[in-house]
Amino acid sequence: MKGHGAKFERKKELAIAALLTNRSVEDAARAVDLNPNTLLAWLKIPAFVKDYRAARREVVNQSVARLQQATGAAGTVMLKLMADPNVPAAVRLRAAECVFDRAFKGVELEDIEARVAELERAAEAASRRSS
């Protein structure tokens, strides 16, 4: 984007932040005092789209991290629901299914990680032999 300096970079950052926090491109453009057509045009510029995607990815990563921090509490709730005889049977069954499903997926993940680690060791050994 030739001809654009620091002012454009600042406006671009504001526009990306607005895109992340508003419901529509039009609302985002108004939030940063841009013509919606300008913002729509920027969304066709590969460098702008790349930066916007990176910002979206970071927002998702931060959200996932917050959810991961809450897994202990979520597990406690699931186990309490599963074991509480005063909870409706359908809810207890669903909680039990969730516990079982997560446990099974955990074992699967451990198995996959072990297999990948073994494949990596074998590939590294083969690479050393061929060097």
Rosetta blueprint (number, residue, H / E / L):
1 M L
2 K L
3 G L
4 H L
5 G L
6 A H
7 K H
8 F H
9 E H
10 R H
11 K H
12 K H
13 E H
14 L H
15 A H
16 I H
17 A H
18 A H
19 L H
20 L H
21 T H
22 N L
23 R L
24 S L
25 V H
26 E H
27 D H
28 A H
29 A H
30 R H
31 A H
32 V L
33 D L
34 L L
35 N L
36 P H
37 N H
38 T H
39 L H
40 L H
41 A H
42 W H
43 L L
44 K L
45 I L
46 P H
47 A H
48 F H
49 V H
50 K H
51 D H
52 Y H
53 R H
54 A H
55 A H
56 R H
57 R H
58 E H
59 V H
60 V H
61 N H
62 Q H
63 S H
64 V H
65 A H
66 R H
67 L H
68 Q H
69 Q H
70 A L
71 T H
72 G H
73 A H
74 A H
75 G H
76 T H
77 V H
78 M H
79 L H
80 K H
81 L H
82 M H
83 A H
84 D L
85 P L
86 N L
87 V L
88 P L
89 A H
90 A H
91 V H
92 R H
93 L H
94 R H
95 A H
96 A H
97 E H
98 C H
99 V H
100 F H
101 D H
102 R H
103 A H
104 F H
105 K H
106 G H
107 V H
108 E H
109 L H
110 E H
111 D H
112 I H
113 E H
114 A H
115 R H
116 V H
117 A H
118 E H
119 L H
120 E H
121 R H
122 A H
123 A H
124 E H
125 A H
126 A H
127 S H
128 R H
129 R H
130 S H
131 S L
